[in-house]
């Protein structure tokens, strides 16, 4: 989707952005896969995909009033969206608002995650010495809650070091995007950077209780072949664009 939207907006003149007719095709390019993913159902991935599209639309120069109008339509249709959510999706949102309402059921994961993060303290309990993770109190500790294990075993210092590494990667991607002479490369890098940032933000916000629990693995760290391959492809594309960024003339 990132590459398809980048290619479309690269070939679209900036003045055509004001005409909604020229935005129908990219909107359909976003809505169709998002609806199909929601049908699976996989609300978390569909929301990430939708957010990626919004970032690319914004960077491409789509007017801010179109985003405001879309936000108003979404707000008005919120009751309809809520009514069409699966029961477990509604439960996740209710658990986010009050995880203590079901401490042994839907709120168990987030409660154990907060206990593990808090028990890590400043320097952590040490490698393989965390109680919540090693004694199997924390579910999904290899995938969605992997950062919780880092916080428990290496504490605040270790968590900050991991976040600084991610910040360095994101900063490098932003720098590459700003230096690109080609709009297609600029949009692509922006999408790739947003992909990594959204997964990072959602994963950490999820395990700390800032947002409802959704299936968003941590890039490069969470167990699983799919997220690892996608993260490596993202890195490879970014390095290729960085190598060739001065060899392409921008198209106007």
Secondary structure, 3 states (H helix, E strand, C coil): CHHHHHHHHHCCCHHHHHCHHHHHHHHHHHHHHHHHHHHCCCHHHHHHHHHHHHHHHHHHCCCHHHHHHHHHHHHHCHHHHHHCCCHHHHHHHHHHHCHHHHCCCCCHHHHHHHHHHHHHCCCCCCCCCCHHHHCCCCCCCCCCCHHHHHHHHHHHHHHHHHHHHHHHHHHHHHHHHHHCCCHHHHHHHHHHHHHHHHHHHHHHHHHCCCCCCCCCCCCCCCCCHHHHHHHHHHHHHHHHHHHHHHHCCCCC
